[in-house]
Amino acid sequence: MNSFTGECLSWTTSKHTVELTLHRAPGNEIGTEMLADLERFTAALPELEHRAVAAIVHSSLPAGFCAGADLRELHERMQGLDPSNRARSLRPFLARIHAVLGALDRTPLVTIAAVHGFVFGGGFELALACDLIVAERSARFCFPELRLGLIPGFGGIPRLSRDLGNALVRDLLLTGRSLGAARAHTVGLVSQLVGPGSALTVSRATAEQVARFDPSTVAAAKRFAKPIPDADLAREIDVFCELFSRPAVDEGLRRFVDDTSAMPYLPPAGE
């Protein structure tokens, strides 16, 4: 399938590049509909890998890349469930999103996240599954999950630990502070820091650069340079589910749902 248009995302293939566009207002939240569309994309990857050498993930929403998990949907899912059953009901969803991000992690395509604005929670985890992050200066990265009584659950901790020093990982995880694009570039999280509105253009140029090389060599280099932390990813699901049945999560989600601001858990600036 060379192209697709769904409720939450679309993709097209041109030259050597697949472009995956997130377009679910208000913030590309990852709920059941977004996950279903992402699964359609990863199911198409084997065919797309024969037609392209790179894939770009970006957002068409002016405000940002992805605000993370759909917490309102998560709150609704919890209603009426006994605490002991909550983790059991959530685990299949977590397994599905881990499978999607694992497919992005493992594909021989060079994956590029072109980001701007908010790159929060599950959106940060989506970007971390990609090989390269091209960020506009407006981009802000954070894990706000502790405000909800949780840890990141889509593979964020193992993948961030793979890419950065543990001190910075702990700072982002334990404080909920955000990391601006300039500092993210300085510490090596962002491969290219670009001006407003240019992340997609620069990502396309990067994909063209990748296309100059033999695809099998690029794939071998990616496998060598990007180990998959499978054991830690599995453990993250366990810890998330352990926390999910606790009262703090009820309270955190209730505060989020009751908050009428545009971005209920917008963190303080980290710089």
C-alpha positions in Angstrom: 0.0 0.0 0.0 1.8 3.1 -1.3 -0.5 5.5 0.4 -3.2 5.7 3.0 -5.5 8.3 4.5 -7.1 7.5 7.9 -8.9 9.4 10.7 -5.6 10.0 12.6 -2.8 9.8 10.1 -1.9 9.3 6.4 1.2 8.3 4.5 2.5 8.7 1.0 5.5 7.3 -0.8 7.6 9.4 -3.2 11.1 8.7 -4.6 12.9 6.9 -1.8 10.9 8.2 1.2 7.7 7.3 3.0 6.1 10.3 4.8 3.8 9.5 7.7 1.7 12.5 8.7 -0.1 12.7 12.0 -3.3 14.8 11.8 -5.6 14.0 14.7 -6.7 17.2 16.5 -6.2 18.5 19.0 -2.8 17.0 19.8 -2.3 13.7 17.9 -3.1 11.8 21.2 -2.5 8.1 21.0 -5.7 6.3 21.7 -7.4 3.3 20.1 -8.1 5.1 16.8 -4.5 6.4 16.5 -3.1 3.0 17.5 -5.2 1.3 14.8 -3.9 3.6 12.1 -0.3 3.1 13.3 -0.8 -0.6 13.1 -2.0 -0.2 9.5 1.3 1.6 8.8 3.5 -1.0 10.5 1.6 -3.8 8.7 2.4 -2.0 5.4 6.1 -1.7 6.3 7.3 -4.9 4.6 6.0 -3.7 1.3 7.2 -0.1 1.8 10.7 -1.3 2.7 11.0 -2.6 -0.9 10.1 0.9 -2.3 11.9 3.3 0.1 15.0 3.7 2.1 13.7 6.3 4.7 10.5 7.1 6.5 9.7 10.5 8.0 7.2 10.9 10.8 5.8 14.4 11.3 2.7 16.3 12.4 0.5 18.6 10.3 -0.9 20.3 13.4 0.5 23.7 14.1 0.7 23.2 17.9 3.1 20.3 17.9 4.1 16.7 17.2 2.2 14.6 19.7 0.9 15.3 23.1 1.1 11.6 24.2 -1.4 9.0 25.2 -5.2 9.8 25.0 -5.7 10.3 28.8 -9.4 11.1 28.5 -9.9 7.8 26.8 -7.8 6.1 29.4 -9.8 7.6 32.2 -13.0 6.4 30.6 -11.6 2.9 30.2 -10.9 2.8 34.0 -14.5 3.7 35.0 -16.3 0.8 36.5 -13.3 -1.4 36.7 -12.1 -2.9 39.9 -8.5 -1.8 40.6 -7.3 -5.4 40.3 -8.7 -5.6 36.8 -7.4 -2.3 35.4 -3.9 -3.5 34.6 -5.2 -6.6 33.0 -7.5 -4.6 30.8 -4.7 -2.2 29.8 -1.9 -4.7 29.1 -3.2 -5.7 25.6 -3.2 -2.0 24.5 0.4 -1.6 25.8 1.5 -4.7 24.0 0.0 -3.4 20.8 1.7 0.0 21.1 5.0 -1.7 22.0 4.7 -3.8 18.9 4.1 -0.7 16.7 7.1 1.2 18.1 9.2 -2.0 18.0 8.5 -2.3 14.3 9.6 1.3 13.8 12.7 0.6 15.8 13.6 -2.5 13.8 12.7 -1.5 10.3 15.7 -1.3 7.9 14.3 2.0 6.8 16.0 5.0 8.3 13.3 6.6 10.4 13.3 10.4 11.0 11.0 12.2 13.4 10.5 15.8 12.2 9.2 17.5 15.4 8.0 20.9 16.5 6.0 22.2 19.5 5.0 19.6 22.1 6.7 16.2 22.1 5.2 14.9 25.3 4.9 11.5 26.9 3.9 8.9 24.3 4.8 11.4 21.5 8.3 11.6 23.0 8.4 7.8 23.0 7.3 7.7 19.3 10.1 10.1 18.4 12.6 7.9 20.4 11.7 4.9 18.4 13.0 6.7 15.3 16.6 6.7 14.3 17.0 10.5 14.0 15.2 13.5 15.4 15.1 16.7 13.5 13.7 19.4 15.7 12.5 23.0 15.2 13.5 25.3 18.0 9.9 25.4 19.3 10.1 21.7 20.2 9.8 20.7 23.9 10.4 17.1 25.1 9.1 15.8 28.4 7.8 12.8 30.4 4.9 14.2 32.5 3.7 10.8 33.6 4.7 11.1 37.2 2.1 13.8 37.5 -0.4 11.0 36.9 1.2 8.5 39.3 2.7 6.6 36.4 6.0 6.1 34.5 6.2 6.2 30.7 4.7 3.1 29.3 5.4 3.0 25.5 9.1 2.2 25.8 10.4 5.7 26.6 12.8 4.9 29.5 14.7 2.1 27.8 15.0 3.9 24.5 16.0 7.2 26.2 18.6 5.4 28.3 19.9 3.8 25.1 20.5 7.3 23.6 21.5 9.5 26.6 23.3 9.4 29.9 21.3 8.1 32.9 21.6 11.4 34.9 19.6 13.2 32.2 17.2 10.4 31.9 16.5 10.5 35.7 16.1 14.2 35.6 13.5 14.1 32.9 11.7 11.1 34.4 11.7 12.2 38.1 11.0 15.9 37.7 8.6 16.0 34.8 10.5 19.0 33.5 10.7 19.7 29.8 13.8 19.8 27.6 14.0 22.5 25.0 15.1 21.7 21.5 18.4 23.6 21.9 19.5 21.7 24.9 18.2 18.5 23.4 20.5 19.1 20.5 23.5 19.9 22.8 23.1 16.6 24.7 22.7 14.5 21.5 19.0 13.7 21.6 18.3 15.8 18.5 20.5 15.2 15.5 19.6 18.5 13.7 18.2 21.7 15.2 16.4 23.8 12.6 14.4 27.0 12.2 10.6 27.4 12.4 8.7 25.4 9.8 11.7 23.7 8.3 11.9 20.3 10.1 10.1 18.5 7.3 12.2 20.1 4.6 15.5 19.2 6.4 14.2 15.7 7.0 13.5 15.2 3.3 17.0 16.4 2.5 18.4 13.9 5.1 16.4 11.1 3.5 17.9 12.0 0.1 21.4 11.8 1.7 20.6 8.3 3.0 19.3 7.3 -0.5 22.8 7.7 -1.9 24.0 4.6 -0.1 23.4 0.9 -0.5 20.2 0.0 1.4 21.6 -3.3 2.8 24.7 -1.5 4.1 22.5 1.1 5.8 20.3 -1.6 7.3 23.4 -3.4 8.7 24.8 -0.2 10.1 21.4 0.5 11.8 21.3 -2.9 13.4 24.8 -2.5 14.8 24.4 1.0 16.1 20.8 0.7 17.5 20.4 -2.3 19.8 16.9 -3.1 20.9 16.5 -3.2 24.7 13.9 -6.0 24.7 14.2 -7.1 28.3 13.9 -3.5 29.7 11.0 -2.8 27.4 9.1 -5.8 28.8 9.9 -4.8 32.3 8.6 -1.3 31.7 5.2 -2.7 30.8 5.2 -4.7 34.1 6.1 -1.6 36.2 3.5 0.5 34.4 0.8 -2.0 35.1 1.8 -2.3 38.7 1.4 1.4 39.2 -1.8 1.6 37.1 -4.0 0.1 39.8 -3.0 2.6 42.5 -5.2 5.4 43.8 -2.7 8.1 42.7 -3.5 7.3 39.1 -7.2 7.8 39.7 -6.5 11.2 41.1 -4.0 12.2 38.4 -6.4 11.3 35.6 -9.3 13.0 37.3 -7.3 16.2 37.6 -6.4 16.0 33.9 -10.0 15.3 32.8 -11.4 18.2 34.9 -8.7 20.6 33.8 -10.2 23.0 31.1 -6.8 24.5 30.0 -5.5 23.9 26.5 -2.7 21.6 27.7 -3.6 20.3 31.2 -0.2 18.9 32.1 2.0 21.4 30.4 5.2 21.2 32.3 7.4 24.0 33.4 10.2 24.9 31.0 13.4 23.0 31.6 15.7 25.8 30.5 
